[in-house]
Amino acid sequence: MRPADFTRMIALSAIWGASFLFMRIAAPVLGALPTAFFRVLFGALGLAVLLAAMRVRWRFNGKFGATLALGAINSGVPFIMYCLAAEALPAGYSAILNATTPLMGVLIGALLFGERLTPPKVLAMVLGLAGVGVLTRAGPVALTPTVLLGAGACLVATACYGLAGFLTRRWITEKGGLDSKLVAFGSQLGAILLVLPFFAVSSVTGPAPDWGTPGVWAAMAGLGFMCTALAYILYFRLIADIGPIKSLTVTFLIPLFGVLWGALFLGERLSWAHAFGGGLIGAALWLVLRPAGVATRLRKAA
């Protein structure tokens, strides 16, 4: 990868790691569906402001419907799932489970998109999952049905991310491409269309919402404007530049930042298992992003 691509990957990891902190602050107070709705709403507003400030012409070149569909898959469903998980799981725990995204991407790519499942990719997934397992053991959460449901919601979200990476390549990149800012904006509009009905029904039929404190809304602002608007511009640019599989490996680094932010701002516990698990995840990341010469030697060794 070019240095600019690597820099975007590190920045995106830190930003998306912070999203679990913000959801953990907002979702237990506002509820899962309001948190998901205001996240996509603020994300769309932030992107609209950026597009206007940068004088981007709103020309989707026949791909507007595709960006809406991508938004439902890549933002709408995952945001609901992670907000549901945030009501029960610590921020670092959700971030750790998010690291299964590259595994989902490799499996979905092999099953549905003809991607070759090479021995180094398999080894990378095994090491990544081992690192996730080590980090999970260090988590402060007892295994309960609620925790299992929260973990299951996270896995549904990562499956959506894995699928959306390939759909972005098929629907956008392979059909002439589209400005990543427009892809990000269209995707948030699609997410709003998906989340809005659920939010509306829950607002009418559910208990009266607790609209929280200024601190909660500061977290929502960070979640919408930074972790959604800015982050998705970086993410869709990465997919266009380095492809979906390598872009999905950003989630190998998110747990490190998610655990760090949770420890710094929410007092979540750290241990040596985090360092060991992080080392395994780093090794997996290197295998997926390895230089071409190393890849050739690994294939010959296999």
Stockholm file with secondary structure:
# STOCKHOLM 1.0

chainA/1-302         MRPADFTRMIALSAIWGASFLFMRIAAPVLGALPTAFFRVLFGALGLAVLLAAMRVRWRFNGKFGATLALGAINSGVPFIMYCLAAEALPAGYSAILNATTPLMGVLIGALLFGERLTPPKVLAMVLGLAGVGVLTRAGPVALTPTVLLGAGACLVATACYGLAGFLTRRWITEKGGLDSKLVAFGSQLGAILLVLPFFAVSSVTGPAPDWGTPGVWAAMAGLGFMCTALAYILYFRLIADIGPIKSLTVTFLIPLFGVLWGALFLGERLSWAHAFGGGLIGAALWLVLRPAGVATRLRKAA
#=GR chainA/1-302 SS CCHHHHHHHHHHHHHHHHHHHHHHHHHHHHCHHHHHHHHHHHHHHHHHHHHHHTTCCCCCTTCHHHHHHHHIIIIIHHHHHHHHHHTTSCHHHHHHHHTTHHHHHHHHHHHHSCCCCCHHHHHHHHHHHHHHHHHHHTSSCCCCHHHHHHHHHHHHHHHHHHHHHHHHHHHTGGGTCCCHHHHHHHHHHHHHHHHHHHHHHHHHHSCCCCCCCHHHHHHHHIIIIIIIIIHHHHHHHHHHHHCHHHHHTHHHHHHHHHHHHHHHHHCCCCCHHHHHHHHHHHHHHHHHTCCHHHHHHHHHHC
#=GC SS_cons         CCHHHHHHHHHHHHHHHHHHHHHHHHHHHHCHHHHHHHHHHHHHHHHHHHHHHTTCCCCCTTCHHHHHHHHIIIIIHHHHHHHHHHTTSCHHHHHHHHTTHHHHHHHHHHHHSCCCCCHHHHHHHHHHHHHHHHHHHTSSCCCCHHHHHHHHHHHHHHHHHHHHHHHHHHHTGGGTCCCHHHHHHHHHHHHHHHHHHHHHHHHHHSCCCCCCCHHHHHHHHIIIIIIIIIHHHHHHHHHHHHCHHHHHTHHHHHHHHHHHHHHHHHCCCCCHHHHHHHHHHHHHHHHHTCCHHHHHHHHHHC
//
